[in-house]
């Protein structure tokens, strides 16, 4: 039977090999407002952040944008993902890609990444299809 002293010694040894030292958080009331805001901020949530005024312009979707939308909706309908997984995958692109790509280009990017990650297609199949599409576009 182990003694409390042996348990404490073992606990301190295990704590020394933990991958990350952290302070457990009990509730938002025990952390600063700044930390709480950082914990609940997601990349695409830009509400209240300063920005320049942008004029509203009527825009019709281009064919590739509508095709991307329909493809992504079909992926959801077939059970590959749901809208929350798509949104999370967009956030996981990181700020450079998230803000650097057009809206539906982000959808296309995360669709490709999700299909590869879930094993529906291989990276080689994706690369071959991209080469095929580039070849068709060059032939126009």
Beta strands, then each sheet from edge to edge (+ up, - down):
end
